[in-house]
Amino acid sequence: MHSLIDLQMIVCPDLLETMQKRYRILHTIHLLQPIGRRSLADQINMKERVVRNELDFLTQQGLLSVSPKGVLLTKHGNEIMIALRPYLERMNRFDVLEEKVKQILNLDHVIIAPGDSDQEEWVKFDLGRRAFEFLRTKLKPNDTIAVTGGTSMAAVAEMMQPSTNGTNCLFVPARGGLGERVENQANTICAEMANKMNGEYRLLYVPDPLSEETYQSIIQEPGVREVLEMIQQADVVMHGIGDACTMAERRKTPNHVLNKLRKGKAVSEAFGYYFDQHGQIVSKVRTVGMQLEDLSNVKTVIAVAGGKSKAEAIKSFFKQGRSNVLITDEGAAKMLIKG
């Protein structure tokens, strides 16, 4: 027996295409509002004339309002968008896609956002929203959440909201990271997350990377030791996954280490570790904070990474089996399935 969605795809494919297009517009506005018409057209790669016509229609339906700063969803528009989401994702067979990726990577949970964050900026914010929604289902009062830095974690922080599940939660940086852009540092991100969720936070002002001598000296500091204990007792860890060469260059890694990464065919990076395609450690940056072995004691470890270009890095990182949840996008998921 065909489902209603299957019948609609057969009999009225043009209707579904229109619905997908309008949902995409509503969804992008929801993530980036207020947003101007031209910026919206650029974000969704659609002609400005087409966007203008669609905005006029959606405004007439009471789903949008227009302000001097741009277009926003009305309360009714937000309700409609939320109601459409599972319908559209079912139509796109995301449930099948999620199950395939879950089996390939041997994970407990996989959540896939539509689109490709390599191509469209709004997709990364959608990853952030979905990561927050999943986190909210796992949080208990007084939990400790350790978070890494990076653009994916910054997007999660951007999309966070107060939650009764997260009462009195404590946010800590999973590692030091002074030297990165301020908005992408773990300290900045965990402070923003705590403020958004009315929680508490502790900071770790430590450079990254460190020499062995400096590392041994810093971890003896009482303030640093206190935060390290909190990190090691985290109930939830949220982290990104980086492309090995990109991350090494961003950190101004010395040439002899870069050569080691190239020779070892490093593919991915997380927590200061560089992994090859089999998940074997090629190199490790000496950092203060969470170590790979610490993840074995954490019940919920959530990785957030998207974009077709990240597929190889994602597969590489999960080979060593330290995380059990992946929040990714359609671009990365389809590339993972292709192998």
Helices and strands as residue ranges (DSSP letters): H 4-11, H 13-32, H 37-44, H 48-60, E 64-67, E 70-73, H 75-91, H 94-105, E 109-113, H 121-138, E 144-147, H 151-159, G 164-166, E 170-173, G 182-184, H 186-196, E 200-201, H 212-218, H 222-232, E 236-240, E 242-243, H 244-250, H 255-263, E 268-270, E 273-275, E 281-284, G 292-297, E 300-304, G 308-310, H 311-318, E 325-329, H 330-338
